[in-house]
Amino acid sequence: MMKILSPKGALLSVTKVEPLVEKRVSFNGSQLRLCQVAKDNYQLVTGVYLTVSSVDTPFMPANIIVGNLKPAVVNDIMNKLLVEGNYDFSQLSYQKSVPFVDKYKYDEGKSLPYYTEGMLIGGGFPVNDVFSNYSGIAGVFPDDSGVDDDLEDISGMSDEILRANIYELDDTTMPELVAMSREELENKYRSIQAGEC
């Protein structure tokens, strides 16, 4: 397990670190933000997605995204975590926090990086920490009432939230989840939940 100092200075254990690719696209008069885990080492990576291990308090982030980094900085972070098992994200200067992640300046690391807390869901859009509980999934809270209650709830979940749940609970990659049909997603979720009881 790796250790990091978060951008806010908290000491956290991290179970997975993945490089991100980001892009801004003009569409219909507005700027859209695209962000996904890099599919291979040949992509222009400009961020990292950190999966934080379970925490006991609802005030800690489930995951951290650090974006708008130079590719060389991303490689340095990945190498340091691989070799030394730690990285101090609090040493970086960041853009001022804004309420919507698409409002951060993105220029492939020419300006300051940004960070946000939450999860990548669906097409790679983060769920801001404002909408997340400690599990990182909006509206889903730990419950000891049994699997049946959890399984009934999935019929009302959007595909994006269902993918986010599976991603958090299993080692399935986001590209694999995006390729799954609704039925496959529900079956995968049920098999994960049934295995945890």
ABEGO torsion letter per residue (X at the ends): XBBBBBAAGBBBBBABBBBBBBBBBBBGGBBBBBBBBBABAABBBABBBBBBBBBABAABBABBBBBGBBAAAAAAAAAAAAAAGBBBAAABBBBBBBABAAABBBAGGABBBBBBBEBBBEAGBBBBAAABBAAGBBGBBBBAAEAAAAAAAAAABBAAAAAAAAAAABABBAAAAAABBAAAAAAAAAAAAAAAX
